[in-house]
Amino acid sequence: MSDYPYLNRIHSPADVRALNRNELPTLAGELRRFLIESVSKTGGHLSSNLGTVELTVALHYVFNAPEDRIVWDVGHQTYSHKILTGRREAMAGLRRYGGISGFPRRTESEYDTFGTAHSSTSISAALAMAIAARDRGEAHTSIAVIGDGAMSAGMAFEALNNAGSMKDINLLVILNDNEMSISPPVGALSNILARLMAPYDAARRLGKKVLCVAPPVLDLARKVEEVAKGMVAPNSPGTLFEEFGFHYYGPVDGHDLDILVRTLQNLRNFKGPRFLHVVTRKGQGYKLAEADPIRYHGVSTFDHRTGLQEENAGIKPAYTQVFGDWLCDAAARDPRVIGITPAMCEGSGLTRFAREFPGRYYDVGIAEQHALTFAAGLACEGFRPVVAIYSTFLQRAYDQLIHDIALQNLPVVFAIDRAGLAGTDGATHHGAFDLSFLACVPNMLVMAPSDENECRQMLNTALRHEGPSAVRYPRGMGPGTALETDLRALPIGKGEIRRYGQKTALLAFGSLLAPALEAGEALDAAVANMRFVKPIDDALIAHLAREHDLLVTLEENVVIGGAGSEVARVLDTLPTRPRLLRLGFPDRFIDHGEQRQLLAEAGLDTAGIVSAVHSLRQSK
């Protein structure tokens, strides 16, 4: 740690405030180096965190956290914040089982004033904190730090609309504009920000060209320019944010600590809703991340000197790739197929589709509610929209799923990625609830594939279905089943027996078929691949109930309201019923860690299944 003489002195934000202003750039440089070295050993979000080093240092230098509330949107950019608030040593366990979270978490630190991980919540939370401070007669500032990608969500504008009329609150919204979320931004807002930046960029380029012969004069002109823009008066009074009732300041260079500190000190003394536009570069200070910020957004462990990330030695395609390839095959055969994603092109496997079918690809930004109603409108006009979305993000559009799609029985396909345990992103990103909240909705067809080829078949089934349908598949790779090239569908509502056995039958839904087959060998139990959660295979359940005295349901979903509940409903209609053991996620949020660790903790690996069955039989 001798390489970090300034960073070694920082144990809380008070230590940052104790530095001289001219020492801050050195601290920022050490912080950036530490980030690169630390994340290279643990994996995590890199590009976004490198882009906010100076902004984080400036915020903790000017404001008095935690009395001043700093609310970070999403949380992809908070590693510097964690380090400066006493968690530098804990970074060695970042996103690892038992270690600190990759996102802000209230139970982790008093400096994490609001837990985040889903986008566009910061302004709402900070507004509430500003109102609370006003009503208690407190003078502290509430600060929301939100990215330009997160600003594309309607919730951010709902909060702006609410806050703009409150002139007596102490609220500062900082727009971290790096021209990206995970992927490049889309939509009108990104164009507005680009137009807002255009005169500034043009003037800056002209000034550099004229003054480059006199570097001291150039530096002075730059300082005057930034001070004038960032400190004296609002810029462009006709901007969108001014119309919302905010005093707009900026844009300012988010990597110039001197300007950032001066601007924030000036804004600290104002009251009312203020909006500061800060321009940063994702991946700043690490050339590889600057050149490819998408690749270095979320990284596995890597060599920070070369940038080489550890590659999976397997050749099996991930479920995400299976989906992306299937969508291209389907679109080539059916011109009605449309691909839709809420700002997750790469994560949802749509890169190839976007390239090969650009006229049928729609990235709607971080706007899940709009994505679903947009899909509903296309379905009304005879198209076959396919919404590629993570399970955890589908939760954000539940009303649209029910009201706009299911109620109208529209043929919209949901390709639900990251269903079940998402791994190191933790509780905010686990797809723990989709079977429960989908199965209770009328008209829904809900499927869970046990392998890659079955995933492809289920997607075919969904595309041919005359109503809303969902195929939910896990993060990562399956067992390596060979893929069929045709677009074959499955008989709806029909499962299959994969192993015959005695006394006990294991009913596996989706990804848990593999450990169920292993447990079936150890228990001499029958194993059924149920395939469909809705409509569930009543006849297969009845058959298994007649032949066995114990049925065990297995699902990567919460037990409450899940697939096991559907099996229980069917058993209640039978004249006699066997005992039923439902295995799934417990009634609590599951923390972050490797998927295998978390499955074992939940008792959903082979050993856990065998142990649960033995325990139940011994309790008779």
N, C-alpha and C positions, 0 to 999 in steps of 0.2 A: 504493500500500500504506500510505499515511499514515493511512488510515481504520482501521487495525488496529494501534494502538501496542502492545498486549499480545501479540497473536498474532505480530507481527513478532519478538518476543523468543524465541519458542518454536521451537527447532530439534531438541529431543529431550525425552523425558519428564523428564529432569533439570531442564530449564528450567521445567517445570510445577511440580515439587516445590520450586523455589527461590522461588516466589511466596508471598506472604502469603495466608492462607486468605480474607481479605476481598476479595482481588483476583480470586478464582476466578469469581464471577458475571460480572465484566466480561469476562474471557477467554471464558467460555461465550457471552456475547452476541456478541462479535466472531466467534467460531467459527461460530455459527449464521448470521450475516450472510454470512460468507465462503462457507459451504456453499451457501446459496441462490444467490449470485451465480456461484459456480463451476459448480455443476450446471446452472444455466440455460444455460451456454455449451457444455457437453459432453453433457448428458443423463446419465441414470443413476438410481439409486435415491434418492429424495428424502425421502419421508415417514418411512420407517424410520430414516434417518440423523438427521433433525431430532429424532426422539424420544429419541435416546441421547446427545445432546450433554453434558448434565450428568453422566450416568453415566460417560461416557468420561473427562471431566476429573477426576472424583473417583477413578476407578480409577488413573489415571496420577499423581495427586497422592499417593495413599496407598501404592500398591504400587511396587516397584522393578523395572519391566520393563527388559530381558527376563529378568533372573534370576527374577523372579516371572512365571510363565507365564500369559498371558491368552489363552484360546481362545474365539474368537467363533463362535457357531453361525450357519450359512448365510453370513453376511458382508454381508447387506444393510445392516447398521448400522455399518460400520467406516470410513466416510469420515473421521469425526472422529479416529479412531485413526490413520489414515494421515497426517493433517495434523499431529497432535501428535508423530509419530515421524519427522519430517524429510522428509515428502513433499508439503509444501504447494505448492511450485512445480510438482511433477509432476502435480498435479491438473488442470492445463490439458490434459494428454493422457490423462485418465481414460477407459478403455475404448476408446481409439482405437488404430489400428494402430501398433505400436511403443511405445505408452504403458503406463502402469501399469494393473493389473487393477482391476476393480470389486470384487474379493473378496480376502481375505487370501491371501498366497502366500509360501511359505517362501523362495523364491529372490529375492523382491523386498526383503525386510527381515528383519533378525534379530528384530524385534518381532512379526512374523507367525509365531507359534510353531507354527501348524498350518494348512495350507491347507484352506479350506472353500468351499462354495457350495451343496452339498446339505445338507438339513436334518438336525438331530438327532444330529450326531456329536460335539458339543463335550464332553459329559460323559464319554464313553468315552475321548477323547483326553486330557482333563485328568486323569482318574483315573489313566491310565497314567503321566503325567508326575509326578503326586503320589507314586505308588509308586516311580518311579525316584529321586525326590528322597529319599524315606525310605531306600531301600536304599543310596544313596550318602552318607547322613548329612548331607544338605543341608537347610537350614531354609526354603527359599523356598516360597511358596504357589502352588498351581495353581488357576486360576480359570476356570470355564466360564460364559459369558454366553449364555443360551438364551432364546428367546422362547416365549410361551405357545402359539403355533401349532406350533412345533417340538416342544413337549412332548407333542403328540398322537401322535407316532410311537413305535412300540414300542421302537426302539433306545434312546431316552432312558430308558425305564423299565428296560430291561435293564441299563444302566449304573448307574442308581440302585440297583437290586437288588444289583449286584456291590459297589458302593462302601459301602453302608450298614453292612456288617458289619466294615469296616476302620476301627477307632477310632484307629489310629496314623498316619493319613495327614493331610496338610495340604491339604485340598480344600474350595474354596468354590464352590458352584453359585449363580449369580445368575439368577433368573427375571425377565426383562424382560417384564412383563405389560402389554401395551397393548391387550388384548382383540382382537387381530388377528394374522394372519400376513400374507398379501397380502389375503385376504378375511377377513370376520369369522369367528371360530373356531366350530367345531361340536363336538358331542359332550359326554360327561359331564364331562371335565376342565374345560372352560370353565364349566360349571355349578358345579363344585366351587370354582373360583377366585371366581366371582361370589358364592357363598354366603359364602365366607371374607371377602370384601370388604364384605358387606352390613352387619354390625354396625359396622364401622369407619366406613363412609360415613354410616350413620344417626347415630352418635354425633358425627361431625364436623359434620353439618348442624345437629343440635340445639345443639351448642356454639357454632356461628357465630350461630345465631339468638338465643341467650341473651346472648352476649358482644359482639354487634355494636355495642352502644352504647358500648363501651369498647375501642377498637382496641388499645391497649397490652396490655390484659389478654387480649384475643383472641390476640394474637401470642404472649404468654407461654404461654397454654394450648396453643396449637398446638405450640410447641417441646417442652413437657413431654409432650404426647401422643406425638409422634414419638420422643422419646428413650425413653419408656417402652416403646413398641412395638418400636423398632428396635435398642435397645442393652442393655436390662437383662436380659430373659429371653425364652426362646422363647415364641411366641404359639401358642395353640391346640394343646396337646400331642397332641391326638387327630387332628391333620391327617394327610392322606395321606403327606406327606413325612416326618413324624415316624415313621410306621409303617415307612418304608423305612430308618430308622436315622439320619436326618439331624436335626441341631438346626435347627429352623425359626425364622426371624426375619422379622418384617414383619407386614403390608405397610408399606412406607415410600414416601414421595413421591419419585419418580425425577427430579423437576425442582427439588428443594430441595437445593442443594449443601451447605449447612451440615449438614443431617441425613444426607445421603449420606456425607460425609467422616467425621462422627462415628461412624456405624454401621460403615463399612468399617474404620476404625481400631480399633474395638472388636473386630470379627470377626477382624482380622489377628492378634490376640493369642491367639486360641483355637486349638485343634487338633481333629482329627477332621473328619468330613464335616459341613459347614454348608450351610444353604440359605437364601438371602436373597431375599425376594419384594419386587421393586421395581415400582412402578406408574408407567407413563409414558403419554404421549399421542403417538400417531403423528402427525407433522406439526407438533409443538409449535413455536410461535413464528412460524409462517407461516400466516396465517388461511385462505388458500385450501386449503392442505394439511390443516389441521385440519378444515375443513368437508368435504373429499372426499379422505380419505387413500388410497383405492383408486386414484383417478385419478392422484394424485401419487406413487404408489408407485414406478413406473418411468416416467420422463418422457423425451421427446425435448428438444431445445433449446427454450427458452421465454423470454419476457420476464418477468424476475423481478418487475417492477413491476406488471404486469397479470395475470401467470399464464398468458397465452395461449401455448399450445404450437404449434409449427409443424405444420400439417396437410398430409397428402399430397394433392397436387392431383388425383391420379387418382381415377376413380370405380369402378375395378375392386374387387370384394370380395376380401378376403384369404381364403386357404384356411380359416382359422379360422372366418370367417363362413359360408363355403360349408358347412362341416361343421355348424355350429350350426343353420342353416336347414334342412339336410337332415334332421337329427335331429328337428326339430319336424314336418316333413312326414311322416317315417316313423312317428313316434309317433301322429300324427293318424289314420293308416291302420291301425296295428297296436297294439292295447292291450297287447301283450306287451313292447313296447320300453321299456327302463329305461335311464336315463342315470346314469353313475357317474363321479365325478372325485375324485382325491386333492388337495383344497384348491386347485383351479385353475379355478374357475367362470368368471371373466372371461377368463383367459388361454387357456382351451380353447374358448371360444365358447359356453358353456352358459347365459348369462344369460337369453336368451329362453326356452330350454327350462325353466329353473327357474321362470320366471314363469308359463308357460302350462301346465306339467305338474308342479306342485309335489309331487304324490303319487307321481310316478315319477322324481324326481330325488334323488340321494343324493351329498352331499359328505361323504366319510368322514374328512376331515382329512388331514394329512400322514402317510398310512399306505398306501403303495402296495401292500405285501404283502397287507394286509387287503382293499384294493380288489379285487384280482384273485381272491382266494378267495371273497369276498363275491359277485362276479360269477359265479363257478363254481357257488356254491350256488343262485343265482337261475336259472341255466341248467338245473340239475338239476330245478327245479320247473316247467320249461316256458316261462320268460320268455326274452326276447332282450336280454340286457344289452349295452350299448355303453359301453366304458371309454374316456373321453377323457383322454389322458395325453401328456405330452411324451416324446419318445424318450429323453432323458437320464434321466428319472425312471422309465421302464419298466425300466431296468437294475436298479433297486433291488428288483424283484419277480420276478427271473428264475426262481427256484425255483418260485414259485407258478404262473408261466406254464407251465412244463414239467410239474410234478407234479400240480397241481390242475386245470389246464385242458386242456393238450394231451394228456396221458396218458389222460384220460377222454374226449377228443374232444368237448368241450362247445362249443356254438355261442355263443362270446363274441366280440364284435367289438372290436378295438382300433383306435381312431382316434388315430393317432400323429402329433402335432403337432411342429413344430420338428425334423423329420427333416433331416439334412444340416447345413449350417452355420447356427448360430443367431445369428451376428453378434457384437455387442459384449460379450455375456456370456462369450464365450470357451470354452476347452477343456472346462470343467465342464458346459457347456450345449449344446455341439454334439451333434447326433444322428448320430454318426459310425459307430456300430456295429450298428444295429438290423437291417440286412439280413443281416449276418453271424450275429448270434446268433438271429435268427428262422428263417432258411432251414435251419439244421441241426436244427430241432426237428420230429420226425414229426407229421403231421396238420395242420401249419400251412399256411394259404393266405396268401401274402404279395404285396401289390400296391403299385405306385408310380405314381401318376397324373402325366401330363405337363401337364395343364391343369385348370382349375376344373371343367369339365363332366365330364371323365373321373374326377375325384375323386368327384363325386356318383354316377356310375355304379358306381364301385368300391365305394363304401359300400353301395349297393343290392345289389351282388353279395355282399358280405360278410354282409349281414343275411339273405340267403336261403340262405347256405351252412350245411350241417349239420355244422359243426365250427368250430374256432377260426380266425379270420381277422384279418388286419392290413392297414390302409391307411395308408401313411406318406406324409406330405406336408410341404412345407417351410414355414418361417416366411415371412410376407409374402404378396404377391400373385403370381398366375400371369400368363400372357400376355393374359388378358382374354377368354377364350372364353365365348360365350354359354351360359347354363345351360338345359338342358331341364327342363320342369316335371314330366314323368312320372318314375316310379321304375324306370327301365330298368336291367337287369343286363347284364353283359358275359359272353361265353362264356369259361369258366374256362380259363386256360393258353394263351390265344391272343393273340399280338401282331399287328402290322400293319406293312407296308412303307409308309413315308411319302414316300420318294424313291428312284428308281432311278438307278444310277450305274455306274461302271466300276471294276474291280479292288478297290476298298476298300468295305467296308460298316461303317457306324457303328451299333452296337447301343446305343440309349439307354434307360436305366431312369429313369423319372420326370422330374424337373425339368430334366434335362440334354437333353431332346429339343430345346428351342429353340436352344441353341448348336450342337447336332449338325446341325440343319437348315441353319444358317448355314455351318458348316464343310463340310457336304456340298456346298453350292454352290461353295465355294472349291476343293474337292478333286475335284469331279465324282464324289462317292461316294454309294452307296446309304445310306439312313437307315431304320432300323427302330425303331418305338416298341414296346418289348418288353412293357410293361405288367405282366407277371407275373414275379416272381422265383422264386416257387414256387407251383404247378408251372410250370417254365419251358417255353417253346414249343420243344420239341425239333425239330419238323418245320420251323419257320421257320429255326432255326439251321442245320439240315442243308441247307436250300435255299440260304441265304446262303453257306454254306461251299462248295457246288458252283459257285457263280457268281462267287466273288471269291477273290483270293489273300491278302487281309488282312482280318481282322475286328478291330474296335476296340470294346471295351465301355466304356461311360461311366456312372458312378454317383457320387452324392453319399454315399459310404460308404467305409470303409477298403477297400483292394484285397484285403487278406488275408481270405479267407473270404466275400467279397462276391458280388455278382451275376456278376462276371467269372469267379469260380471255378466257378459253376454252368455257364456257357458252356463253360469249359475241360473240365468233366466230360463234357458232351455231345459235344464235339469228339473226346474220347478214344475214343468208341464208334464213330466213323466210320472207314471204310477208308482214306481220305486226308483230311488236314486242312490248312487254310491256316494262315498265321502268325496269331498272336493277340497283340494289344496290349491290356492292361488298364489303363484310366485311372480313378483314384479318389483317395482320400486316402492320403498316404504313411503309413509305419509310425512315426508320431510324433504327439504331440498338437498340434493347430493352435491358435494363439493367438487373441486377440480382434481384431476389426476389422470394417469393413463387409463385408457378404456378397460384394459384387462384388470387393473387394480380395482376399478370402481365396480365392474361386474362381479368380481369376487366378493367385494364388501357387501354388495346387495344380495349375495347368495345365488347369483344367476350363472355362475360357471358350473362346470361338470361336478366338481366336488361339492359345491353348495346345493345343487339339486339332489344329489345322492344323499347328502346329510339331512336335508329337509324331509325327504321321504322316509328315511330310517327313523328319524325323530318322531314323525307322526305315527308310524306303525307301532313304535315302542310305547306310545302314549295311550294305546287302546286299553 
